[in-house]
Amino acid sequence: MNLITISIACLTKNKFVHVKTAAVMLLRASVRTAAAINLQFNFKLSNKLNAKTIFRFNN
């Protein structure tokens, strides 16, 4: 009885670790994606700003 309880506890613990790892991986992936999108957005924004300032200087 005790051995069964321990093995079940180990199994659930293992599953929990796997779930936790998967969650961490998902979180890291989403953070990376968000950072990439943010970088792209900032780049586009700075390009637009640069274009505007160049336009102002030219006129």
PQR file of N, CA, C, O and H, with PARSE charges and radii, in Angstrom:
ATOM      1  N   MET A   1       0.833  -1.202   0.000 -0.4000 1.5000
ATOM      2  CA  MET A   1       0.000   0.000   0.000 -0.0000 2.0000
ATOM      3  C   MET A   1       0.869   1.254   0.000  0.5500 1.7000
ATOM      4  O   MET A   1       0.640   2.186  -0.770 -0.5500 1.4000
ATOM      5  N   ASN A   2       1.863   1.257   0.872 -0.4000 1.5000
ATOM      6  CA  ASN A   2       2.749   2.412   0.998 -0.0000 2.0000
ATOM      7  C   ASN A   2       3.551   2.627  -0.283  0.5500 1.7000
ATOM      8  O   ASN A   2       3.719   3.758  -0.740 -0.5500 1.4000
ATOM      9  H   ASN A   2       2.050   0.500   1.497  0.4000 1.0000
ATOM     10  N   LEU A   3       4.040   1.532  -0.854 -0.4000 1.5000
ATOM     11  CA  LEU A   3       4.849   1.573  -2.068 -0.0000 2.0000
ATOM     12  C   LEU A   3       4.031   2.126  -3.235  0.5500 1.7000
ATOM     13  O   LEU A   3       4.531   2.919  -4.034 -0.5500 1.4000
ATOM     14  H   LEU A   3       3.903   0.613  -0.483  0.4000 1.0000
ATOM     15  N   ILE A   4       2.771   1.700  -3.325 -0.4000 1.5000
ATOM     16  CA  ILE A   4       1.871   2.169  -4.389 -0.0000 2.0000
ATOM     17  C   ILE A   4       1.671   3.681  -4.259  0.5500 1.7000
ATOM     18  O   ILE A   4       1.725   4.414  -5.246 -0.5500 1.4000
ATOM     19  H   ILE A   4       2.365   1.056  -2.676  0.4000 1.0000
ATOM     20  N   THR A   5       1.441   4.126  -3.037 -0.4000 1.5000
ATOM     21  CA  THR A   5       1.226   5.560  -2.783 -0.0000 2.0000
ATOM     22  C   THR A   5       2.455   6.358  -3.207  0.5500 1.7000
ATOM     23  O   THR A   5       2.336   7.419  -3.819 -0.5500 1.4000
ATOM     24  H   THR A   5       1.396   3.530  -2.235  0.4000 1.0000
ATOM     25  N   ILE A   6       3.636   5.838  -2.877 -0.4000 1.5000
ATOM     26  CA  ILE A   6       4.893   6.515  -3.219 -0.0000 2.0000
ATOM     27  C   ILE A   6       5.052   6.589  -4.737  0.5500 1.7000
ATOM     28  O   ILE A   6       5.413   7.635  -5.276 -0.5500 1.4000
ATOM     29  H   ILE A   6       3.733   4.976  -2.379  0.4000 1.0000
ATOM     30  N   SER A   7       4.778   5.468  -5.429 -0.4000 1.5000
ATOM     31  CA  SER A   7       4.929   5.443  -6.887 -0.0000 2.0000
ATOM     32  C   SER A   7       3.937   6.394  -7.555  0.5500 1.7000
ATOM     33  O   SER A   7       4.272   7.057  -8.536 -0.5500 1.4000
ATOM     34  H   SER A   7       4.484   4.618  -4.991  0.4000 1.0000
ATOM     35  N   ILE A   8       2.715   6.457  -7.021 -0.4000 1.5000
ATOM     36  CA  ILE A   8       1.706   7.381  -7.555 -0.0000 2.0000
ATOM     37  C   ILE A   8       2.174   8.817  -7.338  0.5500 1.7000
ATOM     38  O   ILE A   8       2.045   9.665  -8.220 -0.5500 1.4000
ATOM     39  H   ILE A   8       2.443   5.918  -6.223  0.4000 1.0000
ATOM     40  N   ALA A   9       2.716   9.072  -6.160 -0.4000 1.5000
ATOM     41  CA  ALA A   9       3.222  10.405  -5.839 -0.0000 2.0000
ATOM     42  C   ALA A   9       4.351  10.778  -6.795  0.5500 1.7000
ATOM     43  O   ALA A   9       4.424  11.914  -7.264 -0.5500 1.4000
ATOM     44  H   ALA A   9       2.822   8.383  -5.443  0.4000 1.0000
ATOM     45  N   CYS A  10       5.226   9.824  -7.080 -0.4000 1.5000
ATOM     46  CA  CYS A  10       6.342  10.055  -8.001 -0.0000 2.0000
ATOM     47  C   CYS A  10       5.822  10.342  -9.405  0.5500 1.7000
ATOM     48  O   CYS A  10       6.320  11.233 -10.093 -0.5500 1.4000
ATOM     49  H   CYS A  10       5.167   8.901  -6.699  0.4000 1.0000
ATOM     50  N   LEU A  11       4.816   9.579  -9.820 -0.4000 1.5000
ATOM     51  CA  LEU A  11       4.226   9.766 -11.148 -0.0000 2.0000
ATOM     52  C   LEU A  11       3.608  11.147 -11.284  0.5500 1.7000
ATOM     53  O   LEU A  11       3.840  11.853 -12.265 -0.5500 1.4000
ATOM     54  H   LEU A  11       4.412   8.855  -9.261  0.4000 1.0000
ATOM     55  N   THR A  12       2.820  11.521 -10.287 -0.4000 1.5000
ATOM     56  CA  THR A  12       2.161  12.827 -10.343 -0.0000 2.0000
ATOM     57  C   THR A  12       3.197  13.944 -10.278  0.5500 1.7000
ATOM     58  O   THR A  12       3.055  14.981 -10.926 -0.5500 1.4000
ATOM     59  H   THR A  12       2.632  10.947  -9.490  0.4000 1.0000
ATOM     60  N   LYS A  13       4.237  13.714  -9.489 -0.4000 1.5000
ATOM     61  CA  LYS A  13       5.310  14.704  -9.378 -0.0000 2.0000
ATOM     62  C   LYS A  13       6.001  14.862 -10.734  0.5500 1.7000
ATOM     63  O   LYS A  13       6.290  15.977 -11.167 -0.5500 1.4000
ATOM     64  H   LYS A  13       4.352  12.871  -8.963  0.4000 1.0000
ATOM     65  N   ASN A  14       6.262  13.727 -11.399 -0.4000 1.5000
ATOM     66  CA  ASN A  14       6.891  13.748 -12.716 -0.0000 2.0000
ATOM     67  C   ASN A  14       6.029  14.482 -13.728  0.5500 1.7000
ATOM     68  O   ASN A  14       6.521  15.299 -14.506 -0.5500 1.4000
ATOM     69  H   ASN A  14       6.027  12.821 -11.047  0.4000 1.0000
ATOM     70  N   LYS A  15       4.753  14.183 -13.708 -0.4000 1.5000
ATOM     71  CA  LYS A  15       3.819  14.831 -14.633 -0.0000 2.0000
ATOM     72  C   LYS A  15       3.801  16.324 -14.377  0.5500 1.7000
ATOM     73  O   LYS A  15       3.789  17.127 -15.310 -0.5500 1.4000
ATOM     74  H   LYS A  15       4.354  13.519 -13.076  0.4000 1.0000
ATOM     75  N   PHE A  16       3.799  16.685 -13.109 -0.4000 1.5000
ATOM     76  CA  PHE A  16       3.780  18.099 -12.729 -0.0000 2.0000
ATOM     77  C   PHE A  16       5.031  18.799 -13.247  0.5500 1.7000
ATOM     78  O   PHE A  16       4.968  19.923 -13.744 -0.5500 1.4000
ATOM     79  H   PHE A  16       3.809  16.032 -12.352  0.4000 1.0000
ATOM     80  N   VAL A  17       6.161  18.122 -13.126 -0.4000 1.5000
ATOM     81  CA  VAL A  17       7.432  18.680 -13.604 -0.0000 2.0000
ATOM     82  C   VAL A  17       7.369  18.885 -15.115  0.5500 1.7000
ATOM     83  O   VAL A  17       7.808  19.914 -15.630 -0.5500 1.4000
ATOM     84  H   VAL A  17       6.212  17.209 -12.722  0.4000 1.0000
ATOM     85  N   HIS A  18       6.811  17.885 -15.827 -0.4000 1.5000
ATOM     86  CA  HIS A  18       6.681  17.988 -17.286 -0.0000 2.0000
ATOM     87  C   HIS A  18       5.780  19.154 -17.665  0.5500 1.7000
ATOM     88  O   HIS A  18       6.085  19.924 -18.576 -0.5500 1.4000
ATOM     89  H   HIS A  18       6.454  17.050 -15.409  0.4000 1.0000
ATOM     90  N   VAL A  19       4.666  19.270 -16.951 -0.4000 1.5000
ATOM     91  CA  VAL A  19       3.712  20.357 -17.210 -0.0000 2.0000
ATOM     92  C   VAL A  19       4.382  21.698 -16.948  0.5500 1.7000
ATOM     93  O   VAL A  19       4.244  22.646 -17.721 -0.5500 1.4000
ATOM     94  H   VAL A  19       4.418  18.645 -16.211  0.4000 1.0000
ATOM     95  N   LYS A  20       5.113  21.750 -15.834 -0.4000 1.5000
ATOM     96  CA  LYS A  20       5.818  22.976 -15.446 -0.0000 2.0000
ATOM     97  C   LYS A  20       6.844  23.354 -16.516  0.5500 1.7000
ATOM     98  O   LYS A  20       6.947  24.516 -16.909 -0.5500 1.4000
ATOM     99  H   LYS A  20       5.225  20.980 -15.206  0.4000 1.0000
ATOM    100  N   THR A  21       7.602  22.355 -16.980 -0.4000 1.5000
ATOM    101  CA  THR A  21       8.611  22.586 -18.012 -0.0000 2.0000
ATOM    102  C   THR A  21       7.958  23.085 -19.290  0.5500 1.7000
ATOM    103  O   THR A  21       8.445  24.025 -19.918 -0.5500 1.4000
ATOM    104  H   THR A  21       7.518  21.411 -16.660  0.4000 1.0000
ATOM    105  N   ALA A  22       6.855  22.452 -19.674 -0.4000 1.5000
ATOM    106  CA  ALA A  22       6.128  22.855 -20.882 -0.0000 2.0000
ATOM    107  C   ALA A  22       5.638  24.291 -20.749  0.5500 1.7000
ATOM    108  O   ALA A  22       5.717  25.077 -21.693 -0.5500 1.4000
ATOM    109  H   ALA A  22       6.460  21.688 -19.164  0.4000 1.0000
ATOM    110  N   ALA A  23       5.132  24.621 -19.570 -0.4000 1.5000
ATOM    111  CA  ALA A  23       4.622  25.971 -19.316 -0.0000 2.0000
ATOM    112  C   ALA A  23       5.755  26.991 -19.410  0.5500 1.7000
ATOM    113  O   ALA A  23       5.589  28.062 -19.993 -0.5500 1.4000
ATOM    114  H   ALA A  23       5.068  23.983 -18.803  0.4000 1.0000
ATOM    115  N   VAL A  24       6.892  26.654 -18.838 -0.4000 1.5000
ATOM    116  CA  VAL A  24       8.060  27.547 -18.869 -0.0000 2.0000
ATOM    117  C   VAL A  24       8.525  27.742 -20.309  0.5500 1.7000
ATOM    118  O   VAL A  24       8.854  28.857 -20.714 -0.5500 1.4000
ATOM    119  H   VAL A  24       7.026  25.784 -18.364  0.4000 1.0000
ATOM    120  N   MET A  25       8.553  26.647 -21.085 -0.4000 1.5000
ATOM    121  CA  MET A  25       8.969  26.712 -22.483 -0.0000 2.0000
ATOM    122  C   MET A  25       8.016  27.593 -23.283  0.5500 1.7000
ATOM    123  O   MET A  25       8.443  28.406 -24.103 -0.5500 1.4000
ATOM    124  H   MET A  25       8.286  25.741 -20.755  0.4000 1.0000
ATOM    125  N   LEU A  26       6.720  27.419 -23.034 -0.4000 1.5000
ATOM    126  CA  LEU A  26       5.704  28.229 -23.717 -0.0000 2.0000
ATOM    127  C   LEU A  26       5.884  29.695 -23.375  0.5500 1.7000
ATOM    128  O   LEU A  26       5.821  30.568 -24.240 -0.5500 1.4000
ATOM    129  H   LEU A  26       6.373  26.759 -22.368  0.4000 1.0000
ATOM    130  N   LEU A  27       6.110  29.945 -22.094 -0.4000 1.5000
ATOM    131  CA  LEU A  27       6.286  31.315 -21.606 -0.0000 2.0000
ATOM    132  C   LEU A  27       7.504  31.956 -22.266  0.5500 1.7000
ATOM    133  O   LEU A  27       7.446  33.096 -22.727 -0.5500 1.4000
ATOM    134  H   LEU A  27       6.161  29.235 -21.391  0.4000 1.0000
ATOM    135  N   ARG A  28       8.596  31.214 -22.305 -0.4000 1.5000
ATOM    136  CA  ARG A  28       9.828  31.721 -22.918 -0.0000 2.0000
ATOM    137  C   ARG A  28       9.609  32.008 -24.397  0.5500 1.7000
ATOM    138  O   ARG A  28      10.066  33.026 -24.917 -0.5500 1.4000
ATOM    139  H   ARG A  28       8.643  30.288 -21.931  0.4000 1.0000
ATOM    140  N   ALA A  29       8.904  31.097 -25.071 -0.4000 1.5000
ATOM    141  CA  ALA A  29       8.629  31.266 -26.501 -0.0000 2.0000
ATOM    142  C   ALA A  29       7.784  32.506 -26.747  0.5500 1.7000
ATOM    143  O   ALA A  29       8.049  33.276 -27.669 -0.5500 1.4000
ATOM    144  H   ALA A  29       8.533  30.270 -24.649  0.4000 1.0000
ATOM    145  N   SER A  30       6.767  32.692 -25.918 -0.4000 1.5000
ATOM    146  CA  SER A  30       5.883  33.851 -26.090 -0.0000 2.0000
ATOM    147  C   SER A  30       6.633  35.145 -25.795  0.5500 1.7000
ATOM    148  O   SER A  30       6.415  36.161 -26.454 -0.5500 1.4000
ATOM    149  H   SER A  30       6.552  32.065 -25.168  0.4000 1.0000
ATOM    150  N   VAL A  31       7.514  35.103 -24.804 -0.4000 1.5000
ATOM    151  CA  VAL A  31       8.319  36.286 -24.464 -0.0000 2.0000
ATOM    152  C   VAL A  31       9.235  36.631 -25.630  0.5500 1.7000
ATOM    153  O   VAL A  31       9.389  37.797 -25.993 -0.5500 1.4000
ATOM    154  H   VAL A  31       7.692  34.277 -24.268  0.4000 1.0000
ATOM    155  N   ARG A  32       9.840  35.598 -26.212 -0.4000 1.5000
ATOM    156  CA  ARG A  32      10.741  35.790 -27.345 -0.0000 2.0000
ATOM    157  C   ARG A  32       9.973  36.378 -28.532  0.5500 1.7000
ATOM    158  O   ARG A  32      10.445  37.298 -29.201 -0.5500 1.4000
ATOM    159  H   ARG A  32       9.715  34.651 -25.918  0.4000 1.0000
ATOM    160  N   THR A  33       8.785  35.831 -28.777 -0.4000 1.5000
ATOM    161  CA  THR A  33       7.942  36.318 -29.879 -0.0000 2.0000
ATOM    162  C   THR A  33       7.551  37.767 -29.640  0.5500 1.7000
ATOM    163  O   THR A  33       7.618  38.598 -30.545 -0.5500 1.4000
ATOM    164  H   THR A  33       8.401  35.084 -28.234  0.4000 1.0000
ATOM    165  N   ALA A  34       7.143  38.058 -28.413 -0.4000 1.5000
ATOM    166  CA  ALA A  34       6.740  39.421 -28.058 -0.0000 2.0000
ATOM    167  C   ALA A  34       7.910  40.380 -28.249  0.5500 1.7000
ATOM    168  O   ALA A  34       7.734  41.491 -28.750 -0.5500 1.4000
ATOM    169  H   ALA A  34       7.089  37.382 -27.678  0.4000 1.0000
ATOM    170  N   ALA A  35       9.090  39.952 -27.853 -0.4000 1.5000
ATOM    171  CA  ALA A  35      10.288  40.783 -27.997 -0.0000 2.0000
ATOM    172  C   ALA A  35      10.588  41.032 -29.470  0.5500 1.7000
ATOM    173  O   ALA A  35      10.944  42.145 -29.857 -0.5500 1.4000
ATOM    174  H   ALA A  35       9.233  39.050 -27.446  0.4000 1.0000
ATOM    175  N   ALA A  36      10.443  39.995 -30.289 -0.4000 1.5000
ATOM    176  CA  ALA A  36      10.691  40.122 -31.728 -0.0000 2.0000
ATOM    177  C   ALA A  36       9.703  41.090 -32.361  0.5500 1.7000
ATOM    178  O   ALA A  36      10.086  41.941 -33.164 -0.5500 1.4000
ATOM    179  H   ALA A  36      10.153  39.091 -29.974  0.4000 1.0000
ATOM    180  N   ILE A  37       8.434  40.960 -32.001 -0.4000 1.5000
ATOM    181  CA  ILE A  37       7.385  41.846 -32.523 -0.0000 2.0000
ATOM    182  C   ILE A  37       7.667  43.278 -32.084  0.5500 1.7000
ATOM    183  O   ILE A  37       7.555  44.214 -32.876 -0.5500 1.4000
ATOM    184  H   ILE A  37       8.123  40.269 -31.349  0.4000 1.0000
ATOM    185  N   ASN A  38       8.031  43.438 -30.826 -0.4000 1.5000
ATOM    186  CA  ASN A  38       8.335  44.754 -30.269 -0.0000 2.0000
ATOM    187  C   ASN A  38       9.505  45.395 -31.010  0.5500 1.7000
ATOM    188  O   ASN A  38       9.471  46.582 -31.335 -0.5500 1.4000
ATOM    189  H   ASN A  38       8.122  42.677 -30.183  0.4000 1.0000
ATOM    190  N   LEU A  39      10.532  44.602 -31.271 -0.4000 1.5000
ATOM    191  CA  LEU A  39      11.708  45.092 -31.995 -0.0000 2.0000
ATOM    192  C   LEU A  39      11.324  45.561 -33.387  0.5500 1.7000
ATOM    193  O   LEU A  39      11.731  46.635 -33.832 -0.5500 1.4000
ATOM    194  H   LEU A  39      10.560  43.638 -31.007  0.4000 1.0000
ATOM    195  N   GLN A  40      10.530  44.735 -34.071 -0.4000 1.5000
ATOM    196  CA  GLN A  40      10.071  45.072 -35.420 -0.0000 2.0000
ATOM    197  C   GLN A  40       9.271  46.363 -35.403  0.5500 1.7000
ATOM    198  O   GLN A  40       9.455  47.241 -36.246 -0.5500 1.4000
ATOM    199  H   GLN A  40      10.199  43.864 -33.709  0.4000 1.0000
ATOM    200  N   PHE A  41       8.380  46.458 -34.426 -0.4000 1.5000
ATOM    201  CA  PHE A  41       7.517  47.633 -34.306 -0.0000 2.0000
ATOM    202  C   PHE A  41       8.356  48.884 -34.055  0.5500 1.7000
ATOM    203  O   PHE A  41       8.143  49.927 -34.674 -0.5500 1.4000
ATOM    204  H   PHE A  41       8.231  45.745 -33.741  0.4000 1.0000
ATOM    205  N   ASN A  42       9.310  48.759 -33.137 -0.4000 1.5000
ATOM    206  CA  ASN A  42      10.198  49.888 -32.824 -0.0000 2.0000
ATOM    207  C   ASN A  42      11.007  50.301 -34.043  0.5500 1.7000
ATOM    208  O   ASN A  42      11.219  51.488 -34.289 -0.5500 1.4000
ATOM    209  H   ASN A  42       9.482  47.912 -32.634  0.4000 1.0000
ATOM    210  N   PHE A  43      11.454  49.310 -34.802 -0.4000 1.5000
ATOM    211  CA  PHE A  43      12.243  49.569 -36.002 -0.0000 2.0000
ATOM    212  C   PHE A  43      11.404  50.332 -37.029  0.5500 1.7000
ATOM    213  O   PHE A  43      11.860  51.311 -37.619 -0.5500 1.4000
ATOM    214  H   PHE A  43      11.281  48.345 -34.602  0.4000 1.0000
ATOM    215  N   LYS A  44      10.174  49.865 -37.229 -0.4000 1.5000
ATOM    216  CA  LYS A  44       9.260  50.525 -38.169 -0.0000 2.0000
ATOM    217  C   LYS A  44       8.966  51.948 -37.710  0.5500 1.7000
ATOM    218  O   LYS A  44       8.929  52.883 -38.510 -0.5500 1.4000
ATOM    219  H   LYS A  44       9.804  49.070 -36.749  0.4000 1.0000
ATOM    220  N   LEU A  45       8.759  52.086 -36.407 -0.4000 1.5000
ATOM    221  CA  LEU A  45       8.445  53.389 -35.822 -0.0000 2.0000
ATOM    222  C   LEU A  45       9.613  54.349 -36.029  0.5500 1.7000
ATOM    223  O   LEU A  45       9.417  55.495 -36.435 -0.5500 1.4000
ATOM    224  H   LEU A  45       8.789  51.327 -35.757  0.4000 1.0000
ATOM    225  N   SER A  46      10.817  53.881 -35.751 -0.4000 1.5000
ATOM    226  CA  SER A  46      11.999  54.732 -35.903 -0.0000 2.0000
ATOM    227  C   SER A  46      12.212  55.081 -37.374  0.5500 1.7000
ATOM    228  O   SER A  46      12.641  56.190 -37.692 -0.5500 1.4000
ATOM    229  H   SER A  46      10.975  52.951 -35.421  0.4000 1.0000
ATOM    230  N   ASN A  47      11.916  54.142 -38.269 -0.4000 1.5000
ATOM    231  CA  ASN A  47      12.030  54.416 -39.706 -0.0000 2.0000
ATOM    232  C   ASN A  47      11.068  55.514 -40.122  0.5500 1.7000
ATOM    233  O   ASN A  47      11.421  56.408 -40.891 -0.5500 1.4000
ATOM    234  H   ASN A  47      11.568  53.241 -38.010  0.4000 1.0000
ATOM    235  N   LYS A  48       9.843  55.437 -39.602 -0.4000 1.5000
ATOM    236  CA  LYS A  48       8.831  56.450 -39.909 -0.0000 2.0000
ATOM    237  C   LYS A  48       9.281  57.806 -39.379  0.5500 1.7000
ATOM    238  O   LYS A  48       9.160  58.823 -40.063 -0.5500 1.4000
ATOM    239  H   LYS A  48       9.557  54.711 -38.977  0.4000 1.0000
ATOM    240  N   LEU A  49       9.798  57.811 -38.157 -0.4000 1.5000
ATOM    241  CA  LEU A  49      10.267  59.057 -37.540 -0.0000 2.0000
ATOM    242  C   LEU A  49      11.425  59.639 -38.339  0.5500 1.7000
ATOM    243  O   LEU A  49      11.484  60.845 -38.578 -0.5500 1.4000
ATOM    244  H   LEU A  49       9.895  56.985 -37.602  0.4000 1.0000
ATOM    245  N   ASN A  50      12.344  58.770 -38.749 -0.4000 1.5000
ATOM    246  CA  ASN A  50      13.491  59.211 -39.550 -0.0000 2.0000
ATOM    247  C   ASN A  50      13.019  59.808 -40.865  0.5500 1.7000
ATOM    248  O   ASN A  50      13.512  60.851 -41.294 -0.5500 1.4000
ATOM    249  H   ASN A  50      12.296  57.790 -38.555  0.4000 1.0000
ATOM    250  N   ALA A  51      12.067  59.144 -41.500 -0.4000 1.5000
ATOM    251  CA  ALA A  51      11.527  59.618 -42.773 -0.0000 2.0000
ATOM    252  C   ALA A  51      10.906  60.998 -42.585  0.5500 1.7000
ATOM    253  O   ALA A  51      11.068  61.879 -43.428 -0.5500 1.4000
ATOM    254  H   ALA A  51      11.667  58.296 -41.152  0.4000 1.0000
ATOM    255  N   LYS A  52      10.196  61.179 -41.478 -0.4000 1.5000
ATOM    256  CA  LYS A  52       9.544  62.465 -41.198 -0.0000 2.0000
ATOM    257  C   LYS A  52      10.579  63.561 -40.966  0.5500 1.7000
ATOM    258  O   LYS A  52      10.433  64.673 -41.475 -0.5500 1.4000
ATOM    259  H   LYS A  52      10.064  60.463 -40.793  0.4000 1.0000
ATOM    260  N   THR A  53      11.623  63.252 -40.200 -0.4000 1.5000
ATOM    261  CA  THR A  53      12.638  64.266 -39.897 -0.0000 2.0000
ATOM    262  C   THR A  53      13.407  64.637 -41.157  0.5500 1.7000
ATOM    263  O   THR A  53      13.728  65.806 -41.370 -0.5500 1.4000
ATOM    264  H   THR A  53      11.742  62.350 -39.786  0.4000 1.0000
ATOM    265  N   ILE A  54      13.702  63.644 -41.996 -0.4000 1.5000
ATOM    266  CA  ILE A  54      14.415  63.909 -43.256 -0.0000 2.0000
ATOM    267  C   ILE A  54      13.533  64.804 -44.130  0.5500 1.7000
ATOM    268  O   ILE A  54      14.004  65.753 -44.756 -0.5500 1.4000
ATOM    269  H   ILE A  54      13.441  62.694 -41.823  0.4000 1.0000
ATOM    270  N   PHE A  55      12.249  64.473 -44.151 -0.4000 1.5000
ATOM    271  CA  PHE A  55      11.280  65.244 -44.942 -0.0000 2.0000
ATOM    272  C   PHE A  55      11.240  66.694 -44.458  0.5500 1.7000
ATOM    273  O   PHE A  55      11.193  67.628 -45.259 -0.5500 1.4000
ATOM    274  H   PHE A  55      11.866  63.702 -43.642  0.4000 1.0000
ATOM    275  N   ARG A  56      11.259  66.862 -43.149 -0.4000 1.5000
ATOM    276  CA  ARG A  56      11.231  68.210 -42.560 -0.0000 2.0000
ATOM    277  C   ARG A  56      12.492  68.987 -42.926  0.5500 1.7000
ATOM    278  O   ARG A  56      12.439  70.176 -43.240 -0.5500 1.4000
ATOM    279  H   ARG A  56      11.298  66.103 -42.499  0.4000 1.0000
ATOM    280  N   PHE A  57      13.623  68.292 -42.877 -0.4000 1.5000
ATOM    281  CA  PHE A  57      14.892  68.948 -43.191 -0.0000 2.0000
ATOM    282  C   PHE A  57      14.930  69.369 -44.656  0.5500 1.7000
ATOM    283  O   PHE A  57      15.455  70.428 -45.000 -0.5500 1.4000
ATOM    284  H   PHE A  57      13.666  67.326 -42.622  0.4000 1.0000
ATOM    285  N   ASN A  58      14.370  68.531 -45.500 -0.4000 1.5000
ATOM    286  CA  ASN A  58      14.375  68.819 -46.939 -0.0000 2.0000
ATOM    287  C   ASN A  58      13.480  70.003 -47.276  0.5500 1.7000
ATOM    288  O   ASN A  58      13.781  70.777 -48.185 -0.5500 1.4000
ATOM    289  H   ASN A  58      13.943  67.670 -45.221  0.4000 1.0000
ATOM    290  N   ASN A  59      12.390  70.140 -46.551 -0.4000 1.5000
ATOM    291  CA  ASN A  59      11.482  71.257 -46.867 -0.0000 2.0000
ATOM    292  C   ASN A  59      11.933  72.488 -46.104  0.5500 1.7000
ATOM    293  O   ASN A  59      11.315  73.546 -46.218 -0.5500 1.4000
ATOM    294  H   ASN A  59      12.146  69.511 -45.813  0.4000 1.0000
TER
END
